[in-house]
Amino acid sequence: MKKLTLLLALVFAFGALFVSGCGKKERDRNLYELACSYDDGVLDGTLDFTFYNSFPTAVKELKFNLFPNAYRQGAKYPAVAASAAAGAYYAGKSYGNIEIEKVAGENGEMPFAVTGKDENILSVPLEEEVFPDERVSISVDFSVSLAKINHRLGITESAVNLGNFYPVLCGYDGGFYECVYYSSGDPFFSDCADYEVTFTADEKYTVAASGELKESRKEGGGITNVYALENARDFALCLSENFETMSASAEGVTVNYYYSKDKQPVTSMEYAVKAVETFSSLFGAYPYKTLSVVETGFNEGGMEYPALVYISDRLEPAAFGEVIVHETAHQWWYAAVGNNQVEYGFLDEGLAEYSTVLFYENNEGFGMTRPQMIGAAELTYRTFCNVYDKLFGKVDTSMLRPLGAYSGEYEYVSIAYIKACLMYEYLRLTVGDDMFFKGLKKYYADYAFAEAEPQDLVGTFEKCGADTNGFFESFFDGSVII
């Protein structure tokens, strides 16, 4: 998620989803088949989920994140911090949640429980153990009530945001990792899977979605769209009665822009197209067939999902393009190269932020330069250190800590975005441009559609022959002086 801009501071073939005449192919990824309908603030859905055990041990129970419950009344970990609530809840306090209505397997209904630290986990004991390389399918009927809120999930002032709206299998880290919905950062961790999504809404809405539109049909007074997306960590949609649209092509990718308030949509589209072209050249090919850039109600700068990004319609024009670039960079760093964002948020955020620097460095005429952006980042970071030192007598600049260990948004942004961005700038100065970009390309190639940890980033540059002895450690543990 884009919390603060530098400007303002200073696999398998597509046939795995559709195979005519012979049913669905076996796959080495999970499959989400979602059938959902939206009407008047409520989304009803069925998830047909096929689990493929790619883990080294047998699985006796599946665990899914229930992110919509962070919006319910009485949540221990509410989706929005109290300090940001007034800006998010535009019509006064409002609540939403997810209800699990039924879980079924091959032999009929199955027992389940809503557990976790904050009623945020769906636990489904399996009828039989699933051993490595085996599969099991279950069906989950659910209903989501939406709050009136400018956030990832909710009825915003200008659109309906459907991010993190369905049960999502917990990411695997020696066991299923149960995400807690911290209000700072992006509290998500999931493995890549294939998606087939059927979504129905009133025909008055224009719908933006992750993935490629395969079919659209009118049914009564509604429109049913069928989307497909493979090798993705999640799937999001956004719908509005007021969207205007435009499309362009970049590196063979169809870029779609959905907007309602933007007074310079051609310029915004240019940012998106140039970002896809620039990052494809610098890091490797864009990972999907489409990219949807969506201007919507959102209380932060923006939010990334595979093949779709939210851009806040509250942004000042000077920041709008930069946020588009940052969120587009997340298609490489988060959507493709994944990480546990609860434990290591700086991994994808720092790279997305430094990728934004690279965008301006490689595209003259967009109003900023690398020296300007790095100078702004250094000033912002040093200001943070001075403020915390005066307030608390010390400042913790360590990076290897989970979201829950940060005091709030200001500290998180200063470390995960600003300091991490500077880490890549200083790494580049240390190892030289050739080695730096060689390392980033290898990191993308080696960990695309997988999950990386800090030691993987370090190891990638070491394998490239870079002399980084002590460099990363000094940033990670907070001992480096900037």
Secondary structure by P-SEA (a helix, b strand, c coil): ccccccccccccccccccccccccccccbbbbbccccccccccccccbbbbbccccccccbbbbbcccccccccccccccccccccccccccccccccccccccccccbbbbbbccccccbbbbbbccccccccbbbbbbbbbbbbcccccccccccccccccccccccccccccbbbbccccccccccccbbbbbbbbbccccbbbbbccccccccccccbbbbbbbbccccccbbbbcccccbbbbbcccbbbbbbbcccccaaaaaaaaaaaaaaaaaccccccccbbbbbbccccccccccccbbbbbccccccaaaaaaaaaaaaaaccccccccccccccaaaaaaaaaaaaaaaacccccccaaaaaaaaaaaaaaaaaaaaaacccccccccccccccccaaaaaacccaaaaaaaaaaaaaccaaaaaaaaaaaaaacccccccaaaaaaaaaaacccccaaaaaaaaccccc
